[in-house]
Amino acid sequence: MSRRWSQSRTTLSVSATVVDVSPFSTNGALVLAAAEDTDRERFFRQLMLYGGAVTLLAPLVLWLALVVPGL
């Protein structure tokens, strides 16, 4: 039980961290503000798509890789 809890906690921690690429997060907003010589609207959309994909896929992939094998 302890190992499963540890794997679940790791999965949640990593999933919470990877969403920092969203333009609404502090890191994402800093990257967007510091971007030079780029189309900001296009860059914003790219960050939104990437952030959305990471938010949806990372928890699933991590859960499959870390939690499911221990069941």
ZIBEL-V881847 format. One line per field, one symbol per residue. ss: DSSP state (A for helix, B for strand, O for the rest). psi: psi as a letter, one per 30 degrees, with the letter a starting at -180 (. if undefined). A space follows every 10 residues. Layout:
# ZIBEL-V881847
ss = ???
psi = ???
This chain:
# ZIBEL-V881847
ss = OAAAAAAAAA AAAAAAAAAA AOOOOAAAAA AAAAOOOOOA AAAAAAAAAA AAAAAAAAAA AAAAAAAAAA O
psi = eeeeeeeeee eeeeefefgf fkffleeeee eeefklhlje eeeeeeeeee eeeeeeeeee eeeeeeeeff .
